[in-house]
Amino acid sequence: MKIVTQTDVLAEVFGENEAVRMLSEIGYDALDYSMFQGVPEENGDYKEHAFRLKQTADQCGISFVQSHAPFLSVLDKTGSIDEKKLGIIIRAIEFAGILDAKYIVVHPLTLKKNQKKTNFDYYNMLLPYCKKSNIKIALENMWGWHEGHVGHAACSTGDEFAEYVDMLDSQWFAACLDIGHAGMKNTGSTVFEMIDKLGSRIKCIHLHDNDLKDDLHMFPYLGSIEWSAVIPALKKSEYEGDITFECDANLRKYPKELYVSALKLLLDTGRQLAKI
């Protein structure tokens, strides 16, 4: 298993190219490119920016294996797909394709009605761009906020998540299991039920810890998720992907002078998890 982490906080603080260099020097095997707030540009050209970032990674001897599309609802006020917002997701797919990432995580839409059909239409609108950029989309299990506590959202149960992946072309769509999300109570499935139901549909993961109540994105072993049981369950499901951390919310708690030390600890934690 490769040990992978996101570029989010380091890129924000030190710039993207320096973040790539730093994570390579720390010893990570590969990177998860974060586009949470949007698709970056260089002199108004997002493709040129992607090419330059890929060049930096190549020089550092490190690759991008997955990416994350912007946190964005592509729906307008009527519940229809907004073409302008859809265009942002398409640009993210093209950007990640230039980075030669295998997967880009695109959140499913949580709706009160017509949720399954709307998601089916949405993902199939993106399919031609996946083919053009030679990158697969990974759906992620979400969570919602209901009456003061975490609750159900799109793909938050194993049955629904499997159903959504199965309704799409398996050559271009897969599951990204967010272990932190699945570990929270009241989402509809336990993390073990999720792994058991999804099985080989899981092609990538987001690994982080929490207190089982809130989405805290902590380093493993700082929360309550049972890693000694979760990792063997993943391996039993024949998961062949990477250990990809999504713990930058925890990293933000440290002063920037300790980022490298903290990320070394996270890397060592990944190596230990892979041995379980």
C-alpha positions as YAML, in Angstrom:
chain: A
units: angstrom
residues:
- id: 1
  name: MET
  ca: [0.00, 0.00, 0.00]
- id: 2
  name: LYS
  ca: [1.28, 3.44, -0.92]
- id: 3
  name: ILE
  ca: [1.04, 6.07, 1.80]
- id: 4
  name: VAL
  ca: [-0.62, 9.18, 0.42]
- id: 5
  name: THR
  ca: [-1.72, 12.51, 1.86]
- id: 6
  name: GLN
  ca: [-3.52, 15.59, 0.61]
- id: 7
  name: THR
  ca: [-1.87, 18.83, -0.52]
- id: 8
  name: ASP
  ca: [-4.47, 21.10, 1.05]
- id: 9
  name: VAL
  ca: [-2.87, 22.92, 4.01]
- id: 10
  name: LEU
  ca: [0.74, 22.85, 2.84]
- id: 11
  name: ALA
  ca: [-0.29, 24.33, -0.51]
- id: 12
  name: GLU
  ca: [-2.30, 27.03, 1.24]
- id: 13
  name: VAL
  ca: [0.61, 28.03, 3.49]
- id: 14
  name: PHE
  ca: [3.68, 27.44, 1.32]
- id: 15
  name: GLY
  ca: [2.32, 27.33, -2.24]
- id: 16
  name: GLU
  ca: [1.51, 24.27, -4.32]
- id: 17
  name: ASN
  ca: [4.92, 23.62, -5.83]
- id: 18
  name: GLU
  ca: [6.66, 23.90, -2.48]
- id: 19
  name: ALA
  ca: [4.01, 21.62, -0.93]
- id: 20
  name: VAL
  ca: [4.81, 18.95, -3.50]
- id: 21
  name: ARG
  ca: [8.53, 19.27, -2.79]
- id: 22
  name: MET
  ca: [8.01, 19.12, 0.96]
- id: 23
  name: LEU
  ca: [5.78, 16.03, 0.87]
- id: 24
  name: SER
  ca: [8.23, 14.28, -1.44]
- id: 25
  name: GLU
  ca: [11.15, 15.08, 0.89]
- id: 26
  name: ILE
  ca: [9.19, 13.89, 3.94]
- id: 27
  name: GLY
  ca: [8.83, 10.55, 2.18]
- id: 28
  name: TYR
  ca: [5.22, 10.16, 1.04]
- id: 29
  name: ASP
  ca: [4.76, 7.69, -1.80]
- id: 30
  name: ALA
  ca: [2.20, 9.76, -3.70]
- id: 31
  name: LEU
  ca: [-0.20, 12.69, -3.39]
- id: 32
  name: ASP
  ca: [-3.91, 13.49, -3.27]
- id: 33
  name: TYR
  ca: [-4.40, 16.86, -4.97]
- id: 34
  name: SER
  ca: [-6.94, 19.06, -3.16]
- id: 35
  name: MET
  ca: [-9.27, 21.37, -5.09]
- id: 36
  name: PHE
  ca: [-11.74, 22.00, -2.29]
- id: 37
  name: GLN
  ca: [-12.21, 25.72, -2.93]
- id: 38
  name: GLY
  ca: [-11.96, 25.68, -6.73]
- id: 39
  name: VAL
  ca: [-9.74, 24.97, -9.71]
- id: 40
  name: PRO
  ca: [-6.53, 27.03, -9.57]
- id: 41
  name: GLU
  ca: [-5.28, 28.99, -12.55]
- id: 42
  name: GLU
  ca: [-1.99, 30.45, -13.74]
- id: 43
  name: ASN
  ca: [-2.42, 33.70, -15.67]
- id: 44
  name: GLY
  ca: [-6.03, 32.67, -16.26]
- id: 45
  name: ASP
  ca: [-5.09, 29.23, -17.61]
- id: 46
  name: TYR
  ca: [-5.92, 26.24, -15.38]
- id: 47
  name: LYS
  ca: [-4.40, 23.71, -17.78]
- id: 48
  name: GLU
  ca: [-1.05, 25.50, -17.81]
- id: 49
  name: HIS
  ca: [-1.13, 25.52, -14.02]
- id: 50
  name: ALA
  ca: [-1.74, 21.76, -13.98]
- id: 51
  name: PHE
  ca: [1.07, 21.07, -16.45]
- id: 52
  name: ARG
  ca: [3.53, 23.07, -14.35]
- id: 53
  name: LEU
  ca: [2.47, 21.30, -11.16]
- id: 54
  name: LYS
  ca: [2.85, 17.92, -12.85]
- id: 55
  name: GLN
  ca: [6.32, 18.96, -13.97]
- id: 56
  name: THR
  ca: [7.26, 19.81, -10.38]
- id: 57
  name: ALA
  ca: [6.01, 16.43, -9.17]
- id: 58
  name: ASP
  ca: [7.95, 14.63, -11.89]
- id: 59
  name: GLN
  ca: [11.12, 16.48, -10.89]
- id: 60
  name: CYS
  ca: [10.54, 15.43, -7.29]
- id: 61
  name: GLY
  ca: [9.91, 11.81, -8.24]
- id: 62
  name: ILE
  ca: [6.39, 11.73, -6.82]
- id: 63
  name: SER
  ca: [3.00, 11.18, -8.47]
- id: 64
  name: PHE
  ca: [-0.59, 12.26, -7.96]
- id: 65
  name: VAL
  ca: [-2.75, 9.16, -7.53]
- id: 66
  name: GLN
  ca: [-6.05, 10.84, -6.72]
- id: 67
  name: SER
  ca: [-7.66, 14.24, -6.42]
- id: 68
  name: HIS
  ca: [-10.71, 15.88, -4.90]
- id: 69
  name: ALA
  ca: [-13.13, 18.03, -6.85]
- id: 70
  name: PRO
  ca: [-14.36, 21.32, -5.33]
- id: 71
  name: PHE
  ca: [-16.96, 21.30, -2.56]
- id: 72
  name: LEU
  ca: [-19.79, 22.53, -4.70]
- id: 73
  name: SER
  ca: [-23.47, 21.86, -5.29]
- id: 74
  name: VAL
  ca: [-24.02, 21.97, -9.04]
- id: 75
  name: LEU
  ca: [-27.76, 22.55, -8.61]
- id: 76
  name: ASP
  ca: [-29.54, 25.85, -9.10]
- id: 77
  name: LYS
  ca: [-32.45, 27.08, -6.98]
- id: 78
  name: THR
  ca: [-34.92, 24.99, -8.99]
- id: 79
  name: GLY
  ca: [-32.98, 21.78, -8.43]
- id: 80
  name: SER
  ca: [-31.68, 21.63, -12.01]
- id: 81
  name: ILE
  ca: [-28.03, 21.27, -13.02]
- id: 82
  name: ASP
  ca: [-26.38, 24.70, -13.23]
- id: 83
  name: GLU
  ca: [-24.19, 24.70, -16.35]
- id: 84
  name: LYS
  ca: [-21.70, 27.20, -14.90]
- id: 85
  name: LYS
  ca: [-21.21, 25.16, -11.73]
- id: 86
  name: LEU
  ca: [-21.01, 21.96, -13.76]
- id: 87
  name: GLY
  ca: [-18.23, 23.61, -15.74]
- id: 88
  name: ILE
  ca: [-16.16, 23.99, -12.56]
- id: 89
  name: ILE
  ca: [-16.36, 20.24, -11.90]
- id: 90
  name: ILE
  ca: [-15.45, 19.53, -15.52]
- id: 91
  name: ARG
  ca: [-12.38, 21.77, -15.23]
- id: 92
  name: ALA
  ca: [-11.41, 19.89, -12.06]
- id: 93
  name: ILE
  ca: [-11.64, 16.59, -13.95]
- id: 94
  name: GLU
  ca: [-9.45, 17.97, -16.73]
- id: 95
  name: PHE
  ca: [-6.96, 19.37, -14.20]
- id: 96
  name: ALA
  ca: [-6.68, 16.04, -12.36]
- id: 97
  name: GLY
  ca: [-6.33, 14.25, -15.69]
- id: 98
  name: ILE
  ca: [-3.31, 16.41, -16.58]
- id: 99
  name: LEU
  ca: [-1.81, 15.45, -13.20]
- id: 100
  name: ASP
  ca: [-2.28, 11.82, -14.32]
- id: 101
  name: ALA
  ca: [-4.34, 10.98, -11.22]
- id: 102
  name: LYS
  ca: [-6.22, 7.69, -11.36]
- id: 103
  name: TYR
  ca: [-9.31, 8.94, -9.51]
- id: 104
  name: ILE
  ca: [-11.05, 12.20, -8.75]
- id: 105
  name: VAL
  ca: [-13.54, 12.23, -5.88]
- id: 106
  name: VAL
  ca: [-16.79, 13.98, -6.78]
- id: 107
  name: HIS
  ca: [-19.39, 14.18, -4.02]
- id: 108
  name: PRO
  ca: [-22.87, 12.82, -4.70]
- id: 109
  name: LEU
  ca: [-25.77, 15.24, -4.33]
- id: 110
  name: THR
  ca: [-28.02, 14.95, -1.27]
- id: 111
  name: LEU
  ca: [-31.63, 15.85, -2.12]
- id: 112
  name: LYS
  ca: [-35.07, 15.51, -0.59]
- id: 113
  name: LYS
  ca: [-36.55, 14.11, -3.81]
- id: 114
  name: ASN
  ca: [-35.34, 12.53, -7.05]
- id: 115
  name: GLN
  ca: [-31.92, 12.06, -5.50]
- id: 116
  name: LYS
  ca: [-30.96, 8.86, -7.30]
- id: 117
  name: LYS
  ca: [-32.03, 10.01, -10.76]
- id: 118
  name: THR
  ca: [-30.43, 13.43, -10.33]
- id: 119
  name: ASN
  ca: [-27.14, 11.81, -9.36]
- id: 120
  name: PHE
  ca: [-27.39, 9.36, -12.24]
- id: 121
  name: ASP
  ca: [-27.86, 12.23, -14.68]
- id: 122
  name: TYR
  ca: [-25.13, 14.31, -13.03]
- id: 123
  name: TYR
  ca: [-22.44, 11.66, -13.14]
- id: 124
  name: ASN
  ca: [-23.29, 10.68, -16.69]
- id: 125
  name: MET
  ca: [-22.91, 14.32, -17.73]
- id: 126
  name: LEU
  ca: [-19.34, 14.05, -16.45]
- id: 127
  name: LEU
  ca: [-18.60, 10.71, -18.14]
- id: 128
  name: PRO
  ca: [-17.40, 12.10, -21.52]
- id: 129
  name: TYR
  ca: [-14.87, 14.30, -19.73]
- id: 130
  name: CYS
  ca: [-13.59, 11.34, -17.71]
- id: 131
  name: LYS
  ca: [-13.00, 9.43, -20.91]
- id: 132
  name: LYS
  ca: [-11.30, 12.41, -22.55]
- id: 133
  name: SER
  ca: [-9.03, 12.97, -19.53]
- id: 134
  name: ASN
  ca: [-8.57, 9.24, -18.81]
- id: 135
  name: ILE
  ca: [-9.55, 9.52, -15.16]
- id: 136
  name: LYS
  ca: [-12.19, 7.72, -13.11]
- id: 137
  name: ILE
  ca: [-14.69, 9.31, -10.74]
- id: 138
  name: ALA
  ca: [-14.97, 8.01, -7.20]
- id: 139
  name: LEU
  ca: [-18.22, 8.63, -5.33]
- id: 140
  name: GLU
  ca: [-17.89, 9.27, -1.58]
- id: 141
  name: ASN
  ca: [-20.13, 8.35, 1.34]
- id: 142
  name: MET
  ca: [-21.54, 11.57, 2.78]
- id: 143
  name: TRP
  ca: [-23.17, 12.62, 6.05]
- id: 144
  name: GLY
  ca: [-25.82, 15.14, 6.95]
- id: 145
  name: TRP
  ca: [-26.80, 17.21, 9.96]
- id: 146
  name: HIS
  ca: [-30.20, 16.43, 11.44]
- id: 147
  name: GLU
  ca: [-31.68, 18.00, 14.57]
- id: 148
  name: GLY
  ca: [-28.31, 18.60, 16.20]
- id: 149
  name: HIS
  ca: [-26.54, 15.37, 15.30]
- id: 150
  name: VAL
  ca: [-24.98, 13.55, 12.37]
- id: 151
  name: GLY
  ca: [-27.38, 11.62, 10.16]
- id: 152
  name: HIS
  ca: [-28.07, 10.17, 6.74]
- id: 153
  name: ALA
  ca: [-27.02, 11.74, 3.45]
- id: 154
  name: ALA
  ca: [-26.26, 10.48, -0.06]
- id: 155
  name: CYS
  ca: [-24.40, 7.15, -0.02]
- id: 156
  name: SER
  ca: [-24.13, 7.09, 3.79]
- id: 157
  name: THR
  ca: [-25.37, 3.48, 3.95]
- id: 158
  name: GLY
  ca: [-23.63, 0.53, 2.38]
- id: 159
  name: ASP
  ca: [-26.71, -0.51, 0.44]
- id: 160
  name: GLU
  ca: [-27.28, 2.92, -1.07]
- id: 161
  name: PHE
  ca: [-23.60, 3.49, -1.82]
- id: 162
  name: ALA
  ca: [-23.34, 0.15, -3.63]
- id: 163
  name: GLU
  ca: [-26.55, 0.91, -5.52]
- id: 164
  name: TYR
  ca: [-25.22, 4.26, -6.74]
- id: 165
  name: VAL
  ca: [-21.91, 2.80, -7.90]
- id: 166
  name: ASP
  ca: [-23.67, -0.10, -9.63]
- id: 167
  name: MET
  ca: [-25.99, 2.16, -11.62]
- id: 168
  name: LEU
  ca: [-22.95, 3.74, -13.31]
- id: 169
  name: ASP
  ca: [-20.36, 2.44, -15.76]
- id: 170
  name: SER
  ca: [-17.90, 0.39, -13.65]
- id: 171
  name: GLN
  ca: [-15.09, 1.21, -16.08]
- id: 172
  name: TRP
  ca: [-15.27, 4.87, -15.05]
- id: 173
  name: PHE
  ca: [-16.93, 4.99, -11.62]
- id: 174
  name: ALA
  ca: [-15.97, 3.49, -8.26]
- id: 175
  name: ALA
  ca: [-16.28, 4.04, -4.50]
- id: 176
  name: CYS
  ca: [-14.04, 6.18, -2.33]
- id: 177
  name: LEU
  ca: [-14.74, 4.96, 1.18]
- id: 178
  name: ASP
  ca: [-14.39, 7.79, 3.66]
- id: 179
  name: ILE
  ca: [-13.60, 5.82, 6.79]
- id: 180
  name: GLY
  ca: [-14.10, 8.79, 9.10]
- id: 181
  name: HIS
  ca: [-17.58, 9.44, 7.72]
- id: 182
  name: ALA
  ca: [-18.49, 5.76, 7.94]
- id: 183
  name: GLY
  ca: [-17.19, 5.62, 11.50]
- id: 184
  name: MET
  ca: [-19.66, 8.21, 12.78]
- id: 185
  name: LYS
  ca: [-22.82, 7.00, 14.47]
- id: 186
  name: ASN
  ca: [-26.31, 7.54, 13.02]
- id: 187
  name: THR
  ca: [-25.26, 7.62, 9.35]
- id: 188
  name: GLY
  ca: [-27.06, 4.35, 8.64]
- id: 189
  name: SER
  ca: [-24.18, 1.85, 8.41]
- id: 190
  name: THR
  ca: [-21.14, 1.03, 10.50]
- id: 191
  name: VAL
  ca: [-17.75, 1.20, 8.81]
- id: 192
  name: PHE
  ca: [-17.62, -2.60, 8.85]
- id: 193
  name: GLU
  ca: [-21.05, -2.93, 7.23]
- id: 194
  name: MET
  ca: [-19.95, -0.40, 4.63]
- id: 195
  name: ILE
  ca: [-16.76, -2.32, 3.79]
- id: 196
  name: ASP
  ca: [-18.62, -5.63, 3.67]
- id: 197
  name: LYS
  ca: [-21.32, -4.29, 1.34]
- id: 198
  name: LEU
  ca: [-19.04, -2.37, -1.01]
- id: 199
  name: GLY
  ca: [-16.32, -5.00, -1.29]
- id: 200
  name: SER
  ca: [-14.35, -4.69, -4.51]
- id: 201
  name: ARG
  ca: [-16.15, -1.47, -5.44]
- id: 202
  name: ILE
  ca: [-13.76, 0.35, -3.08]
- id: 203
  name: LYS
  ca: [-10.87, 1.64, -5.16]
- id: 204
  name: CYS
  ca: [-9.63, 4.47, -2.95]
- id: 205
  name: ILE
  ca: [-10.16, 5.75, 0.58]
- id: 206
  name: HIS
  ca: [-10.11, 8.82, 2.81]
- id: 207
  name: LEU
  ca: [-8.57, 7.81, 6.13]
- id: 208
  name: HIS
  ca: [-9.02, 9.95, 9.23]
- id: 209
  name: ASP
  ca: [-10.26, 9.61, 12.81]
- id: 210
  name: ASN
  ca: [-12.98, 11.18, 14.95]
- id: 211
  name: ASP
  ca: [-14.94, 10.78, 18.17]
- id: 212
  name: LEU
  ca: [-17.72, 8.86, 16.35]
- id: 213
  name: LYS
  ca: [-19.97, 11.93, 16.69]
- id: 214
  name: ASP
  ca: [-18.41, 14.68, 14.55]
- id: 215
  name: ASP
  ca: [-16.42, 14.85, 11.31]
- id: 216
  name: LEU
  ca: [-13.12, 15.94, 12.90]
- id: 217
  name: HIS
  ca: [-10.56, 14.66, 10.35]
- id: 218
  name: MET
  ca: [-8.05, 13.77, 13.06]
- id: 219
  name: PHE
  ca: [-4.84, 11.76, 12.78]
- id: 220
  name: PRO
  ca: [-5.45, 8.03, 13.37]
- id: 221
  name: TYR
  ca: [-5.32, 6.95, 17.04]
- id: 222
  name: LEU
  ca: [-6.38, 10.40, 18.27]
- id: 223
  name: GLY
  ca: [-10.06, 9.45, 18.03]
- id: 224
  name: SER
  ca: [-12.21, 6.38, 18.59]
- id: 225
  name: ILE
  ca: [-12.15, 4.41, 15.33]
- id: 226
  name: GLU
  ca: [-10.85, 0.85, 15.82]
- id: 227
  name: TRP
  ca: [-7.98, 0.76, 13.35]
- id: 228
  name: SER
  ca: [-6.85, -2.69, 14.49]
- id: 229
  name: ALA
  ca: [-10.15, -3.99, 13.09]
- id: 230
  name: VAL
  ca: [-10.79, -1.56, 10.20]
- id: 231
  name: ILE
  ca: [-7.54, -2.22, 8.29]
- id: 232
  name: PRO
  ca: [-7.93, -6.04, 8.37]
- id: 233
  name: ALA
  ca: [-11.54, -5.64, 7.21]
- id: 234
  name: LEU
  ca: [-10.33, -3.56, 4.25]
- id: 235
  name: LYS
  ca: [-7.70, -6.14, 3.38]
- id: 236
  name: LYS
  ca: [-10.26, -8.95, 3.67]
- id: 237
  name: SER
  ca: [-12.41, -7.10, 1.13]
- id: 238
  name: GLU
  ca: [-9.44, -7.40, -1.26]
- id: 239
  name: TYR
  ca: [-8.88, -3.66, -1.30]
- id: 240
  name: GLU
  ca: [-5.77, -3.05, -3.41]
- id: 241
  name: GLY
  ca: [-5.56, 0.73, -3.20]
- id: 242
  name: ASP
  ca: [-3.56, 3.17, -1.12]
- id: 243
  name: ILE
  ca: [-3.75, 4.49, 2.41]
- id: 244
  name: THR
  ca: [-4.79, 8.06, 1.67]
- id: 245
  name: PHE
  ca: [-4.99, 10.43, 4.61]
- id: 246
  name: GLU
  ca: [-7.48, 13.29, 4.77]
- id: 247
  name: CYS
  ca: [-6.30, 14.73, 8.08]
- id: 248
  name: ASP
  ca: [-5.43, 18.31, 7.23]
- id: 249
  name: ALA
  ca: [-8.07, 19.68, 9.62]
- id: 250
  name: ASN
  ca: [-5.91, 18.19, 12.38]
- id: 251
  name: LEU
  ca: [-2.73, 19.55, 10.81]
- id: 252
  name: ARG
  ca: [-4.14, 23.08, 11.05]
- id: 253
  name: LYS
  ca: [-4.02, 22.81, 14.85]
- id: 254
  name: TYR
  ca: [-0.22, 22.85, 14.77]
- id: 255
  name: PRO
  ca: [1.95, 25.93, 14.20]
- id: 256
  name: LYS
  ca: [3.37, 25.85, 10.69]
- id: 257
  name: GLU
  ca: [6.86, 25.29, 12.13]
- id: 258
  name: LEU
  ca: [5.66, 21.83, 13.23]
- id: 259
  name: TYR
  ca: [3.94, 20.84, 9.98]
- id: 260
  name: VAL
  ca: [6.87, 18.76, 8.75]
- id: 261
  name: SER
  ca: [7.21, 16.94, 12.08]
- id: 262
  name: ALA
  ca: [3.47, 16.29, 12.21]
- id: 263
  name: LEU
  ca: [3.43, 14.99, 8.65]
- id: 264
  name: LYS
  ca: [6.36, 12.68, 9.41]
- id: 265
  name: LEU
  ca: [4.34, 11.26, 12.30]
- id: 266
  name: LEU
  ca: [1.36, 10.79, 9.98]
- id: 267
  name: LEU
  ca: [3.58, 9.01, 7.45]
- id: 268
  name: ASP
  ca: [4.94, 6.70, 10.15]
- id: 269
  name: THR
  ca: [1.36, 6.04, 11.24]
- id: 270
  name: GLY
  ca: [0.49, 5.05, 7.68]
- id: 271
  name: ARG
  ca: [3.41, 2.64, 7.51]
- id: 272
  name: GLN
  ca: [2.26, 1.06, 10.77]
- id: 273
  name: LEU
  ca: [-1.35, 0.79, 9.62]
- id: 274
  name: ALA
  ca: [-0.23, -0.97, 6.45]
- id: 275
  name: LYS
  ca: [1.41, -3.67, 8.58]
- id: 276
  name: ILE
  ca: [-1.76, -4.54, 10.54]
...
